[in-house]
Amino acid sequence: MADGTQKIPDIQFPFPFTPYSIQKDFMTELYQVLEAGKIGIFESPTGTGKSLSLICGALSWLRDFEEKKRQEEARLLETGPSRDEKDPPPLLSASCRETADTPGPAGELDWVTQFVQKKEERDLVDRLKEEQIRRRKREERLQRIHHNSQLTYAAKRLKQEEEETESLLRLSREMLAAGTGAEQPEQLESGEEELVLAEYESDEERRTARGVDEDEDDLEEEHVTKIYYCSRTHSQLSQFVHEVQKSPFGKDVRLVSLGSRQNLCVNEDVRSLGSVQLINDRCVDMQRSKHEKRDEAEEEKPKRRRQKRASCPFYNHEQMHLLRDEILAEVKDIEQLVAVGNKARACPYYGSRFAIPAAQLVVLPYQMLLHAATRQAAGIRLQGQVVIIDEAHNLIDTITGIHSVEVSGSQLCQAHSQLLQYMERYRKRLQAKNLMYIKQILYVLEKFVAVLGGNINQNPSTQSLPQTGTELKTINDFLFQSQIDNINLFKVQRYCEKSMVSRKVPAPCLGPVFWELQGPLFPCAPWCIVALLGWREVAWWSLWSTRSPSLRCCSRLSTGLSLPTQLFGFTERYGAVLSSSRERPRLAGFQQFLQSLQPEVTEAPAAPVDEGQARAPTSPLMHVEGFLAALTTANQDGRVILSRQDTLSQSSLKFLLLNPAVHFAQVVKECRALVIAGGTLQPVSDFREQLLACAGAEAERVVEFSCGHVIPPDNILPIVLCSGVSGQPLEFTFQHRELPQMMDEAGRILCNLCNVVPGGVVCFFPSYEYQRRVHAHWEKSGLLGRLAARKKIFQEPKSANQVEQVLTEYSKCIERCGQAKGRVTGALLFSVVGGKMSEGINFSDNLGRCVVMVGMPYPNVRSPELQEKMAYLDQTLPRRPGTAPPGRALVENLCMKAVNQSIGRAIRHQRDFASIVLLDQRYARRPVLAKLPAWIRDRVEVTASFGPAVATLQKFHREKSASS
């Protein structure tokens, strides 16, 4: 542990029980890191109470910080700051320091300086008074919530009354409108005017005339000092919130859980859309409808009849502010938050965001914190705040994955098609700047397809490429090769963000149908027939040309594809949104009509869809937007991979982020203190070198803390096995691991282990393919039958929705075998490193009495992405004497991180015991041993031969089983 923090004596840490000594050390070190504003890397093995230590340590610091701040404020309000005080007190909030931190110009007269200083002191006191008033009002609101639980139900009754009144008024308007005579002829179909892009202003024009709706900004509170806690999965965040509820701070802390619309939406009509993107789009659209209602009364002479869009009944400021207070009054996880939102008829998604400023602890997923645009949209401000990133072993990979983008040739063609249709449909209604930017995007898409070797005017699914293979380019080289280096991608990206053109063109493309509709049907209009004629004309044309062979194209629209999604190509109104179950019947008759045009075609049965799969695709133009944004990265920090396959639709362009520190630097710079925590973070050199140093963190600011395990030292037996039963050296390299003698040796070792280990044995293989090959070889040689005689064999499934079922059967089998006391003593589970069961699964007690690692799971060094990453690190990071080059060290670290995650599945609590067997003599090397977790590394036994190793294992399990 690096010692760079000042020792603070007599810190009181409330804890639900007497903490372990390592928990006291953890909380003390955490407190000191937060107090000193440093960056801490905290490693605490699973089963040592890491979550509780984080909660009690961090909230103890926040408690003391707020108390010191209140005392400082009281002193300033009572006496005022002294005249010779040059700096404001360090505990004041950022808003209170803004004026006090402003230096005066050099050479000013003394009386001017004194006048300015006095004014700053008065402003500071005024700000403190305002802050006290806000805090007092907030505390009073929360007290009322605590003592009056009926407020939520009163709000619900009020909302129902308002809806009834609004319904009556709407009915009255419809009755009056029925007798007003004929409407003016429509130029566009009902509802289409919302699809026309508004006049676009560039950044330069916007600076001179900026109009901002201040309605919601006025409601925003001052952000208090808070702790942002983030983790990888929804279940991990829920588990953390439950730990907070059980902690001594559970009654008093103001906690808010953030999530996506998919997790928090309570509008069943929106939730039923299924797809994340469709839910987001519909939510934004309903908000827009809500705001438009304010102006409807003022529109005396509407230009055309507009189709009313439904507004969300849960998006109500009064209800959401009540929900905000409910959230702050008591700790709630996501499920509880959704339940309260349903009762209060208020949106939990926006209600939780309203609660952020006053919250003391904000719980959120990785992506929301690590992605700057998402962070800004959610209202997260990191300036002066504490950030805790838990389960951070894959933090670098997560940042890289969030900012790496891939777009296929099919998506490029679809995006071009949709945007071209849109431009042709609304050309006369679009302003000159909109047309200019749309044409630029179309040009860029055409060049992207050309650089892959394709033609934008042909079907990508049937278009063969002249050459195949993978090519890797720097960003600048790619732009030059694509001939788009003369286009300002920063302005194009800004236009896409501000105009939201991808949301005007969101529906899936017609795919192969587009290219079959060109040529003999409409030679002057090579794209979508519907875009030019409208769906009513399509129906008439279909009826008129029933005898035409070309009609098969339109028949295929109805037989092979979803009609609402396909026929109404580029509009949100006729696109993916209409594919919902409630709106589809409106077009069912037309769909049946087209199906009847070609009765000899039999509709193929639909392919099954996985539960986790989105029920509707997102707009290809959104993927293109992400790729364009990635191309604005600095040339040295990313690469573009051109993957040319047999057809254009299978080919792709991928942006690979090489320097994740670029996107992490803002987090490091803004936050007061940063904590990176996890159960197995070794080796930590990646965090220091690739992430923190490159993000601008000084070496002396970074503190490392690694604690031991709570189990007794003799409850774990890690063994490195260098040779097998027959004396065969064990080295499962890529060249040797598929040799029959190596697979046989691994099988014989497992047979012996299954004879001496009770309960469950988990065996990890480097890949799914190698596991399949070994399983087939053992089945052929008879080794599988010998294994099955002692342990029932299970295999990790490739499908995520089958994992729970396999684990349940595995657990029940071990329980039955333990009770029967027969020849079969348990179960053997074949798993894969980096697979579904190598992270987040607890093989505690009898579920994992022995964990076996076959070989070392090195990544594929022939991968272009990994090769480029290695070359980048070799160029940018210094090589320390006596160590491997940074690129080679990356490969070793990736391997050992995966190993550490897998072998950490066994020991899960203080009384647990297990053995760990590493089958490869390369584990005995000193640099490799140094990258194991300390609590395992200190107890490793390296055995050259199999006999002593199996004798040690037999003794260990016999003694531990007898004592347990």
N, C-alpha and C positions, 0 to 999 in steps of 0.2 A: 504493500500500500504506500502510495506517495504521500508524503506528509507536507502539505502546503497550506494548511488551515490553522488559524489561531484557536487554541484550546479555550473552550468556554465552560467554566465549572458550574456545577449544581443546576443542571437542566432537568426539569421535571417532565417526564414523559408519561402521561396517562396511558394505561394499557389494560385490556380486559382481563388479563391474568398475569402472573409473574413471568416476565420475559426471560428468554434464554440470554446468556451472556453475549452471544453473537448478535442478538437482536438489539441489545443495549448499545453495543459498539456500532452497529449499523445506524441506529437512530442518531447517535451522537455525531458520527461523521457526516450524516446527511444534514443535520442542523447546522453544522459548521460550514458546509459547502453553501447552503442557502444564505447564511448570514454574511459570508464573505463574497457572495456573488460569483462563485466559481462554476466550473463544469465538472461534474462527478460521473465516473464510470463505476457503477455499483453491481457487483456480481454476488448473488446469493442463491445457492442451490434450491431447487424445488423441495418443499417440505420444511424449510427453515422459517416460514412465516414472513416472506418478503413483502407481500402486499400489506399486511398489518404494520410492518415496520415502516414502510413508505408512508402509510396513512398517519400513524401516530407521530413519526418524526417530522414530516412536513407540516402537518396541522399544528403541532406544538410550536414550530417556528413561526407560523402565520399568527397564532394566538399572541405570542410574545411581541411580534412585530406590530400588530395592531394596537396592543396596549401601549407600547413605546410611542407610537404615532399619536395616540389620543393624549398622552401626557405632554408631548411636545406641542400639540395644538393648544391644549389648555394653557400652557405656559406662555405661548405667543399671544393668545387672545387676552390673557390677563395683563402682561407687561409690555407686549410688543417686542419685535426684534431690536437688538442693540444697534447703535449707529455704526460701530466699527465691524459689524458682522458682514463679511463680503459674500459668503455663500449661504444659501438657504439651508435649513436643517435637512439632513439626508433622508429623513423618514417621510417627507411630504410627498404627496402624489405628484404625478407628472404635470398636471394642469396648474398646480400651485407653484411649480418651479419655473414655469415658462417665462414669466416676467422677471423673476428674481435672478435668473441665470443670464440675462442679457447684459453684456459689458458695455460700458460707456465709451465713447470715442476718446482717443488719446488727445491730450492737450486741452481738455475742457477746463473751464474755470471752476474753482472750488465750490462756489455757490450753486453752479449748475449741477455739479455732481451731487451735492447734498440734496438739492431739490428733487432730482431724479430718484435718488436713493429713498427719500421719504415717500415719494409717490409709489415706488415699488413696495415699500413696507405697508402702506395703506392698502394697496391692491391685494397684497398677500393676505392680510388680515380679513379683507372682504371675501376673498375666495374661501378662506377657512370657515368663515361664518356660513357661507352658502353651502359648503360641503357638510357642515354640521346639521343644517336645516334639512338637507336631502337625506342624510343618514337617519335623522330622527323620524322623518315622515315614513321612510322605508320600514324602520323598526315598528312604528305604530301600525302600519298595514299588516305586517307579518304577525303582530300580536293579535290583531282582529281575526286573522285567518285561524290562528291557533285556538281562539276561544269561540269561534262561531263557524262551525263546519257547514251551516246551512247556506252560506253565501253562494256556493257553487250551484245549488239547486234553485235558489232565487234567480240567479242569472239564467238558468235554463228555462224557467217559466217566463222570464222577460223576453228571452229570445223567441220562444214559441208564440207569444202574443204579437211580437213584431212581424213574424212570418205570416201569421193569420191576417194581420192588417194589410201587409204588402200583397198578399194573395187576393184579397177583396178589391184593392185598388187596381190590380192588374186586370181582374175580371171586368171591372167598370170601364177601364180604358178600351178593352177589346169590344165591349158592347157598343161604346160610342164610335169606335173606329169602323164597325160593321156598316154604319149608315152614312159614311162620309163620301161615298162614290168611288169611282175607279182611281186607281193609283197611276202615277206617271210610268211610262214604259221603262223597263230596266235595261241598262247598258251592260251590266255584269250580273252574273247569277247571285242569288241571295247569299250574303255573307262573304262574297269574294273581295270586297273592298278592303277587308282586314289584311289581305295578302299582299297588297301593293306597298312597296317599301316607301317609307317617309323620306322627305328630302334629307340628304346626308350632308352634314357639315364636317369639314376636316378639323383636325386639332387646332390649326391656326385660327380658323374662323370661330371655333368654339371658345377660344380664349377671350375674344372681344365681346361675344354675346352668349353668355351661359345662363340658362334658365334651369333652376333646380327646384324641385318640389320639396318644400321644407316640412310638409305635414308630419312625416314620421321622424325627421331629425329632431324636431322639437321635443319629442317624447323620450329621447335617448338620455340615459343617466350617465353620470361619471363612472368610469371603470375603476372599481376598487382593486387593490392589490389582491391577486388571486393565483391559484395553482392550476395549470392545465395538465391533466393526466390523460395520456393516450396509450392505447394498446392496439393489437392487430385485429381482433375479432369481436363481434357483438357479444358472444358468450363470455369472453374474458372481461369485457367492460361491465357486464351485468354482475359477474362474480366479484369484481372490485367494489361495485356499489353496495353489494350485500355485505362485504367486509366493513365498509364505512358505516352501514346501518348498525352493525354489531359492535363497533368501536365506541370508546367513551365520547367521541365527537359526534356520534350519530344523531343526537337530539338537537345540536346547536348549529352545525355547519350548514351553510347555504350551498347546496350542490345542484348542478344542472347537468343532465345527460343529453348530449347532442347525437343526432343520427340523421340518416337520409330520409327523404320523403317516403321512400318505400317502407321504412321501418316505422315512421311516425304518422303517416297520413291516416285520418279517421273518416274520410269521405269514401264510402264504399264504391261509389261510381268511379272514382279515380283509382282506387286500389285495384279494382277489377281489371284495369288495363294491363297489369302484370309487368310490362317492361319498365325499367327504371327511367329511360328517356321519355317514354310516353307519359308516365306519371308526372315527371318534371314539367313537360310541355303543357299538359292539361292544367296543372296547378297554376303556372304562370298565366295561361290564357284566362282562367277563371278570375284571377286577381285583376287582370286588365279589364275584364267585364265589370268587376266590382267598382273600379275607379271610373269607368265610363258612365255608370249610373248617375254620378253626381252632375254630369253635364246634360243628361237627357232632358231635364225640365227646361233648360235654356234654349234647346234647339227648336225654334218655332217652325222653321221650314226645312225639314230634312230633304236632302237631294234625292234619295231613293229609299225605298223600304229596306230596312236591315233586319236580318234574322237575329232574334234575341239569343245571346249566349248565356248559358246558365252561370251564375256566380256561386261561389262556394259558401254554403251557409255557416261554415266553421271559421271563415276568415272575417272576423269582426274584432275591431280593436278593443272594444270594451271587454268582450269575453276573453280575449287573449291576454289582456293586462291582468284580469282576475286570475287566469291560469298561471301567469307569471308569478304572482304572489303565492299561489298554491304550490308551485314548484319550489320556491325559495323557503317556504315554511317548513317543509318536511322532505327528507331525502327520498328520492324515487328513482327506480331504474326505468328502462325504456318501456317495459310492459306496463308498469304502474302509471307511467306518464300518459300512455295511450288510453288507459282506462279512465283516468281523471279527465283527459280531453274529451272523451266520449260523453261523460256525465255533464261536463260544463259546456258542451257544444262549442268548444274552442279548439283551434288548430294547435296540436302539440309541437309541430315543426316550427312554427313562428313564435309560439308562446315560449318555447325553450330558448330561442334566440333573444327574445326580449329580456329574458332573465340573466343573460350573460354579464351585463355591466355590474350588477349587484352581487353576483355569485362569488363565493370564496373558492369553490372547487368546481372546475369544469371537466367533465369526462367526455372524451370524444375519440373517434377512430383515427388511426394513422393518417389516412389520406386527407382528412379534413385539416390537419395541422401542417402537413408537409407540402401541400399544394397551395401556392400563394393565392391564386384566383379563388379557390374554394374557401380559403381562410378569410379572404376579404369579403366574399359574399355572405359568409356566416356571421360576420361582425366580430371576428376574433382579433383582438389587439394584443400583441406580445410585448409591447414596449414596457419595460420595467416589471414584467411578470415572471413567474417561475414555471418552467416547463419540465415535466417528467415523462420520459418515453420508456414505457415498460415493454417487456418481451422484445428487446431491441436487437436480438442476435442477427436478424435479417434486415436491419435498418438500411444499410447501404443498398441492398438489393431492392428494397421497397421504393426508395427514392429513385433509383435507376428505372425501375419498372413503371412508376407513375409518369415519368417524363420521357419514356421511350415510346415511339408511335410507329405503327405499321399500317400501311394502306395497300390493298390489293389492286391488281389491274382491273378487276371487275368493279370495285368501288370507284375507281377513277372514272371509268366509262359511265357508270350509273350517275355519278355526281355531275359529270359534263352534260349528260342527257337531261337530267332534271333541271339544271340551271339554264340550259338552252331553251327548254320548253317554257320555263318561267319567263325568260326575257322576251321570247316571241309573244307570249300571251299578254304581257303587260308593257310592251315596248313603248307604246304611246302614252303611258301613264307614269313612266319612270323619269326621274330627273336626270340631267346629263351626267352628274357625278356617279349616280347609281349605275347607269349604263357603262360608264368608263370602268368602274371597278369590276362589274360583272364580266365585262369583256376581258379584263386582265386575268380574272380567275379562270375563265374558259381557256384562255391562251396557255396559262400555266398547266392546266389539266391536260391539254393536248400535248404539251411538251413532255410532261411526265410519262404519258403513254408512249410517246415516241422514243424516249430514252430507254424504255424497256424493250423497244423493238416492235411495238404494235401500232395499230392504226385506230384512231378514235372513232372512225366512221364504220367500223366493222364489229361483228359480234365477238366479244372477248372469249366466249366459251369455245368457239370453233376456230379461233385465230391462232395458228401455230407461229411460234417465234423462230427467227432464223438461227439463233444460237441460244444455248442454255448454259446455266452456271451461275455462280455467285461472284459479284464484283463489289469491292469496298472502296468508297470515295470519301475524301474530306468534304465538308459542307461547301466550300468555295469551288472545288473541282466539280462537284455535282451540279451546282448552279450554272457553271460555265458550260458543262456538257449538255445540260438541259436547255441552254440558251435563254435562261430567264434571269441572268445576272443584271440585266438592265431594269428589272422591276423591283421597286421598293417593297420588299415583303413585310416590313414593319408597318407600312401604311395599309397594305392589304389585310394584314392580321387585325389592325385596329378597326378597319372597315367591317370586317366580319363580326367582330365583337360588338360594335356599336349598332350596326344595322340589323343584326341577328338574321342575316339572310338565310342561314341554314335552317332556322325555325320557320321561315316562310316556305322553304322547300324541303320538308322533312320526310316525305313518304318514301317507302322502298321503291326501287326502280322496277320496270317491267321485265328486266333481264333479257333473255333471248327473244321475247316477243317484239321488243323494240326494233331489232334488226330484221325480223321477218315481215314487219309492216312497211318497210321501205321498198323502193324499186317499183314494181308494177302497180302497186296500189296508189302510192302518192309520190311520184318521182320528184316533185318540187318540195316536198316536206318529208325529209328523211327520218324524222323521229316519231313522236307519238301522235297517232291519229286523234286521240282524245284531246290532246293539248290544243289542237287547232280547231276542232269541230265541236267539242263538247259531247257529253255522253248521250244526250237525246239524239243528236245527229248520227252518232255511232249506231244506235239501235235502229234508226231508219235505214242507214246504209246496209246494215246486216240483213235487214228484211229484203231490201231491193236486190242484193247481190247473192242471194242464197245459192245460186247455181255456180258461183265462181269458186274455183279451186283455192283461191287465195283466202277464202273465208275461214279455212282451217286455222289461220292465225288468230282470228277473233274467237273461234270456238275454243282454242287452247287457253285463251284468257279465262274462260269460265270453267274448263275441266281440270286444268293442271294447276291453276293459281287462284288465289283469293280475289274475287272480283272487286270488292270495294277497294282493296289495297292497290290492285293493278290498274283498273280502268281510270281511277282518278289520280293517277301518278303523282303529281308534284304538290298537291295541296294537302295541308293538314286536315282540312275539313272533310275531304273525300278520301284521305289516305289512311294512315295507320289508326287514327282515332275512330274512324267509322267501322273498324274491324271489331270493335267491342260487341259483346253479345246483345246489348240493348239496342244498338243502332243498326246492326246488320240486317234485320228483317225489312227495313225500309227499301233495300235494294234486292231482296231475295227474289222478287218476281222477275226483275230484269235478268238476274243471274240464271234463273230457270229458263227464260226465253232463249238466251244464248246457248245454253246446254242443249236445248231442243233442236237447234239448227243442224246438228250433226249427230243423229241418234246412234250411228254405228260406233262412235267413240265411247268406250267404257271407262269410267273414271277409276283410276288406280286408288287403292286404299292408302290412306295417309300414313306416313311413317310415324312411329311413336316418338314423342318428344320427352326429353328428360325433364324432371321436375324443376331442376335448377336453371333450365334454359329459358331465356327470355321469350315471351310469347309473340313478340313483334320486334322486328329489327329497327335499329336506329338509322337516321339519315346518313348515307355515305358522305354527304357534304360535311357532316360534323367530323368524320374521320379525317377528311382532307384538311379541315381547319386546324385540327390538332397537329397534323404533319407540317403545315405551313408555319405554325407557331414554333414548332421544334427547329425549323430551319433558320430561325432568327438567333439561335444559340451561337456563341462565339465559335469560330472555326476550329480552334484547338480542343474544344470541349465535347465534340460529338463527331459521329461518322454516319454516313448514309450507306446502307447495304442494298444493292440491287440484286434481287433474287429472280432470275429468269428461268421459268419452268417450261413445260411442253406447250402450254397455252397461256394466253395473256391473262385470263381470269385467275389462273393459279399463281402467276408471278406477282411480285410485290416490291414496294419500296419501304424500307424500315430505317427509322432514325434511332441510332444507338447513342445514349448518353454515356460519355466516358468519365465525366467529372461530376459526381453527385453533390459535391461541396458547393457548386454554383447555386443550387436551389436550397441548400441548407444554411448558407452563409447569413441570410436574413434572419433566420431563427436564432442563430448564435449571436448575431449583432444586437438584436432588439431585446431579447429576454434578459432579465436580471440574473438568473441562474438556470443552469440546464443540468438535468440528471438523466443519464442513460443507464437503464437498469435491465437486468435479466438473470435467468437462472444459470445459463451457460454462455458467457460472452467471450471466452477464450477462443482464439488469441485476440487480444484487444488492440494489437498494433494496427489493425485495419481502421479502427475508429480514430485512433490518434493521427495516423498518417494520411489516409485517404479522405477522411471526413473533416475532422476538427482543424488540423493544421492548414489544410487547403481552404477551409472556410474562414480563416483569419484568427483562430483562437491561439493565444500565446501558450507555449508549453507550460509555463508556470501557473497558468489558470486551470489546467486540467489535473484532477485528482482521481486516483484509482483506489478502489476499496474492494477487496475480495474476502469473504468470510468462509469459514469451514462449514461442515455439515453438522446437524444436530445429532446424528447417529453416533454411537460409540465407534471407535476406530476398527474394532474387530467385527463389525456388522457388514462390512463390505470386503469382497475379495476380488480385486482386479488382477488378471493374469494375461501376460503377453506370451502366446504360445508360438515358438519359433519352428517347431517341427511336429510332424504328425505321428500317428500310431506306428507306422512302418519306418519312421526316421526320415521321411521325405521332408526336405526344407519347405516351409510354407511361405510362398511369395506369390500372391495372387495378382500379378501384374496383368495388363491387358494382353500381353503376348502369351502368358503361361496359364491363365486362369481357366481356359476352356480345354486344357489337356485332360484326357481321361483320368490320369493318375492324380491330378490335382483335385478334380471333382470327387474321385473315390476317397481321397484322404480326408476331405472335408466331411464326407458322409460318415466315415468310420469314427471321426472325432465326435460328431453329433450323436451317433449311436452310444458311445461310451458316456457322454454327458447325460443323455436321457436315462441311463441306468443309475446314475448317482444323484441326479437333481430331482427333487420332488416338485409337484405342482406344474407350473407353466414355464416353458422355455421359449424365448423370442429370438429368432435368428434373422439378422439383417443381411441382405445382399446388396451389392452396389447398384443394380438396376433391375427393372422388370424383365428385360430380355435375358439377363444372366440367370435370374431366378427360374425362368421358364426352362432354360437349357439344362440347368442343374437338376430340376425336378424331373425332366424327361429322362436324363441319364440315370438318375437313381432308380426311377421306375423300371427302366430296362435292365439294370444290373441287379435288382432285388434289394438294394439298400433301403428303398422307400418302405418296403414291407417290413424290414427289421425295425425301422423307426416307428412304424405304425403299431408294432407289437407292444411298444412301451408308452408311446404318446399318440393321442389322436391328432392328426395333422390338419391344420388350417392354413389357408393362404390369404394374403391381403388382396382384396378386390381392387380392380382398377376404377370402378365406379364409386363415387363418393357416397351415394345414397345406400350402398350395401355395407358400408363399414360398420355401422351400428349393429346390424344383424349378425355379422361375423363375430364381433366382439362379444355380443350376448351369448352366442352359442359357445364360443371359446371359454367364457367365464363359467357357464353352466356345466360344461364338460369337466373342468377342473374341480368344481364343487362336488359333482357326482363321484368322480374318481377318488377324491379325498375321503368321502364317506364309505365307498365300497371297499377300499383297501385291497383291490385286486391286482392283476398283473399290469394293467394299464394305469400308470401313476399320475397321469395328467394330460397336458396338451402341448403340442409344438406348433408355433405360429411362424410362418415364413413371411417376412416383411421386407420392405425396400427402403433404403436410406433416401431421405427426401420425399418419401411417399406419404400416404394418408395417416400412417400410424407412427411416423418418426417424430411427430411434434404434437403436443397437446393431448396425448393419450396417456393415461396413468396405468401402468402395469404394476400396481402396488401389491404387496404381500404375495399370495400364491399365484397371482396372475403373471408375475415375472421374477421367479427365483433365480433365473440365469438369463443374461443377455449375451448373445454371441454375435460378433461382427466378423463377417467373412471378407477378408481383404480390406483395401483402403479405397474408398469411393472418390477417386480423383475425377474431376470434371473432364469433359472431352476437350483436350488441348488442341484438337484440329478444328474446333469451331471458329469461324471467322470472327465472331463477336469476342470470344475469349482471347484470341490471338491479338486482336487490336487493343483490347484492354491491357494485356500484358505489355505490349509495346508502349502504350501510353504511360503506364506506371514506370517503366524503365527510363523513359525520357524525362518525366517530371519529378520523380521522387529520388532523393539521394540514396546511394547504396552504402550501408554501414559496413565497416571492415569486419570480415569474418562471417558475413551473413550472405544468404542467397540474393540474387537480383530481385528487385521489387516485383517484377512480373512472375517469377517463379515462386516467390513467397505468397503471392495472391493465390496461386493454384493450391499450394499446401494449406493455406488458411481456409480456403473453401472446403477442402476435404475434411480438415479437422473440425471445423464448425459443424459439418453434417454428422461426423462421428459423435461429437459431444452431445448433440441434440438427441441422437438415437440411444446412446448408452445411459443417458440421464433419465430414461423412462422408468427405470426399475425402483430406485430408492425414493419413496414419496413421503415418509414420515419418520418420526424418531425411533420407533420400535421395529421398523422394517429392516430386512436383510436380503442381500442378493450377491451373486457373483457375476463378474464381467469377464468374458473370454475374448481376446483380440487375436484372431487367427491370421497372423502375418508377421514375419520376422522384422519387417520395416518399422513396426511400432516400437521396437527396442532402441531405435536410434534416438540419441539425446535431443536433437531439435524437435522430433515428433513428440516425444514424451513431454517436453516443455510446453506443448500446446494443449495438453489435457487439463481439465479443471484441477485446481490444487487439491481438493478433497479426494480426488481419485489418484492423481499423480503421486501423492505422498505415500500411497499404499500399494502401488503397482509391484507385482512380482514378475520378473522376466525369467521364464523357464526354457532351457534349451531343448529338453526332451519331454515327451508326452507323459511317461510314467509318473514322475514326481508331481506333475501338474494335476493329473486326475486323482492321485492320492490326496493331495491337499484339498481339492474340491470336495471329495467324498467326506473327509474329516470335517470340513467347514459346514457342510449342509447337515451332516448327522448331528453335530453339536447344536447348531442353531435350531434345528427342527425339534430336538429334545427339550431345549430350554423354552421354546415358544409354546 
